[in-house]
């Protein structure tokens, strides 16, 4: 049994090495230009800070480690298509020939959906969330955010939204390998709504508006996922269900 797994382990190691190499190269490239990237990240908070307030570093090494975080997050975005490509190549041997041809739609779709999710967080959710957090109690204290904690929170939020927007792509993959159907997703819908709101509460600032700004699109994307599953792996009715369906149609006539 171990002999059967050796080729898969070797292939997995190869895919991980290529992905890590792409991430490594992108990291050094992004680290060289981390300052303009950091300035772009700071725009949402700077737009809502009170006059006289500014970002601060409360520890000596904080600026350096913040630059590392910025470079790593940027490198992940740059190398994401390569990582997804390698992921598909690792899974491809278990797919049919017609399914293997879907590699370009998978990589392109997953990359675009992640960027859409991250962009939605940056341009819609982050301004609302940070405005609420900064303005809350600003008559009592002056907000001077720590640059390190801000970048950590910012990247976590963008990564969370990017990952959440992968739901249709994830469903697409599960549908083509036969693990989910449209009926499966429909039956799980009420549980999915609860799960979506729980995840939204964990990933967004503690206010209802930003939680709904994440939960709303996710519920919509879940509906899109049901349609995707229906196209690529529709639920096949058995004979009894077909007879029941025909009786319902006859009665409606």
C-alpha positions in Angstrom: 0.0 0.0 0.0 2.9 2.3 0.8 4.4 1.6 -2.6 1.1 2.8 -4.2 1.3 6.1 -2.3 4.9 6.9 -3.1 4.1 8.4 -6.6 1.4 10.6 -5.1 3.7 11.7 -2.3 6.4 12.5 -4.7 4.0 14.4 -6.9 2.7 16.3 -3.9 6.2 17.3 -2.9 6.9 18.5 -6.4 3.7 20.7 -6.4 4.5 22.1 -3.0 8.1 22.9 -4.0 6.9 24.8 -7.1 4.3 26.7 -5.1 6.8 27.6 -2.4 9.3 28.7 -5.0 6.8 31.0 -6.6 5.8 32.4 -3.2 9.4 32.8 -2.3 10.3 34.7 -5.4 7.2 36.9 -5.2 7.9 37.6 -1.5 11.3 39.2 -2.2 9.9 41.2 -5.2 7.1 42.5 -3.0 9.4 43.2 0.0 11.4 45.5 -2.3 8.3 47.7 -2.9 6.5 47.1 0.4 6.2 50.9 1.2 3.7 51.8 -1.6 1.8 48.6 -0.8 1.6 49.5 2.9 0.5 53.0 2.0 -2.4 51.5 -0.1 -3.3 49.3 2.9 -3.4 52.3 5.2 -5.7 54.4 3.1 -9.0 53.1 4.6 -7.9 53.9 8.2 -6.3 57.2 7.3 -9.5 58.4 5.7 -11.5 58.0 9.0 -8.8 59.0 11.5 -9.4 62.3 13.3 -7.1 65.2 12.5 -3.9 64.9 14.4 -4.2 61.1 14.7 -1.7 58.8 13.0 -0.5 55.3 12.8 2.2 54.4 15.3 4.7 51.6 16.0 4.6 50.6 19.7 7.5 48.2 19.5 11.0 48.7 18.0 10.7 45.7 15.6 7.1 46.3 14.7 7.8 48.2 11.5 10.1 45.5 10.2 7.7 42.6 10.9 4.9 44.7 9.4 6.9 44.9 6.2 7.3 41.1 6.2 3.5 40.7 6.7 2.8 43.1 3.8 5.3 41.4 1.5 4.0 37.9 2.4 0.3 38.8 1.8 1.1 40.6 -1.5 3.3 37.6 -2.6 0.4 35.2 -1.9 -1.9 37.3 -4.2 0.8 37.4 -6.9 1.5 33.7 -6.8 -2.1 32.6 -6.3 -2.6 31.5 -9.9 0.5 29.3 -9.8 -0.5 27.8 -6.4 -4.0 26.9 -7.8 -2.4 25.6 -11.0 -0.2 23.2 -9.0 -3.2 22.2 -6.9 -5.1 21.2 -10.0 -2.2 19.3 -11.5 -1.9 17.3 -8.3 -5.6 16.4 -8.4 -5.8 15.9 -12.2 -4.7 12.2 -12.2 -7.9 11.3 -10.4 -10.1 13.1 -13.0 -11.6 12.1 -16.3 -10.0 13.5 -19.5 -12.9 16.0 -20.0 -12.6 17.2 -16.4 -8.8 17.7 -16.8 -9.5 20.3 -19.6 -11.2 22.5 -17.0 -7.9 23.6 -15.5 -7.9 27.0 -17.0 -11.5 27.9 -16.0 -10.7 26.6 -12.5 -7.5 28.6 -12.1 -8.9 31.8 -13.7 -12.2 31.6 -11.9 -10.6 30.9 -8.5 -8.2 33.8 -8.9 -10.8 36.2 -10.0 -13.2 35.2 -7.3 -10.5 35.7 -4.6 -9.7 39.1 -5.9 -13.3 40.1 -6.1 -13.8 39.0 -2.5 -10.7 40.9 -1.4 -11.8 44.0 -3.4 -15.3 43.9 -1.9 -13.7 43.8 1.6 -11.4 46.7 0.8 -13.8 49.1 -1.0 -17.0 48.3 0.9 -16.6 46.4 4.2 -13.3 48.0 5.5 -14.5 51.6 5.2 -17.8 50.9 7.1 -16.1 48.7 9.7 -13.1 51.0 10.4 -15.3 54.1 10.5 -17.5 52.5 13.2 -14.5 51.4 15.2 -12.6 54.7 15.0 -15.5 56.9 15.7 -16.7 54.8 18.6 -15.7 56.7 21.7 -13.6 59.3 19.9 -14.8 62.1 22.2 -13.1 60.3 25.1 -9.9 59.0 23.5 -7.8 59.7 20.5 -7.3 56.7 18.3 -3.7 56.0 17.2 -3.7 52.5 15.8 -0.7 50.2 15.9 0.6 49.6 12.4 1.4 46.0 13.1 -2.0 45.1 14.6 -3.8 47.1 11.9 -2.0 45.2 9.0 -2.7 41.9 10.7 -6.4 42.7 11.0 -6.6 44.2 7.5 -5.0 41.1 5.8 -7.1 38.7 7.9 -10.2 40.5 6.7 -9.2 40.6 3.0 -8.1 37.0 3.1 -11.3 35.9 4.8 -13.5 37.6 2.2 -11.3 36.3 -0.7 -11.6 32.7 0.7 -15.3 33.1 1.3 -15.9 34.2 -2.3 -14.3 30.9 -3.5 -17.5 29.1 -2.6 -18.8 28.8 -6.2 -15.4 27.5 -7.4 -15.2 25.0 -4.5 -18.7 23.8 -5.4 -17.8 23.6 -9.0 -14.9 21.2 -8.2 -17.0 19.1 -5.8 -19.7 18.9 -8.4 -17.5 17.6 -11.3 -16.1 14.9 -9.1 -19.6 13.9 -8.0 -19.4 14.8 -4.3 -22.3 17.3 -4.2 -25.5 17.8 -6.1 -28.0 20.7 -6.3 -30.3 18.7 -4.0 -27.5 18.3 -1.4 -26.9 22.1 -1.3 -30.7 22.8 -1.2 -31.2 20.5 1.8 -28.2 22.1 3.6 -29.3 25.6 2.9 -30.8 26.5 6.3 -27.7 25.2 8.0 -25.5 27.0 5.6 -27.2 30.4 6.4 -26.5 29.9 10.1 -22.9 28.9 9.4 -22.5 31.9 7.1 -23.6 34.3 9.8 -21.3 32.6 12.4 -18.3 32.9 10.0 -19.2 36.5 9.2 -19.3 37.4 12.9 -15.8 35.9 13.4 -14.2 37.6 10.4 -15.7 41.0 10.5 -15.5 43.9 13.0 -18.1 43.7 15.9 -20.9 45.6 14.2 -24.0 44.3 12.5 -23.6 46.3 9.3 -20.3 44.7 8.3 -21.5 41.3 9.3 -24.4 41.6 6.9 -22.1 43.0 4.2 -20.3 39.6 4.3 -23.3 37.4 5.0 -25.4 38.8 2.2 -23.0 38.2 -0.7 -22.2 34.7 0.8 -25.9 33.7 0.8 -26.1 35.0 -2.8 -23.0 33.0 -3.7 -24.5 29.9 -2.1 -27.5 30.3 -4.5 -25.0 30.6 -7.4 -23.3 27.4 -6.1 -26.6 25.5 -6.2 -27.0 26.5 -9.9 -23.4 25.4 -10.6 -24.0 22.0 -9.0 -27.2 21.6 -11.0 -25.3 22.2 -14.2 -22.3 20.0 -13.6 -23.8 17.3 -11.3 -27.6 17.5 -11.3 -29.5 15.3 -8.9 -30.8 12.2 -10.8 -34.3 11.1 -9.7 -34.9 7.5 -9.1 -38.0 5.7 -10.5 -40.2 6.4 -7.5 -39.3 10.1 -7.5 -40.0 10.3 -11.2 -43.4 8.7 -10.7 -44.2 11.1 -7.9 -43.1 14.1 -10.0 -45.3 12.9 -12.9 -48.3 12.5 -10.6 -47.8 16.1 -9.3 -47.5 17.4 -12.9 -50.7 15.5 -13.9 -52.6 16.8 -10.9 -51.6 20.3 -11.6 -53.0 20.0 -15.1 
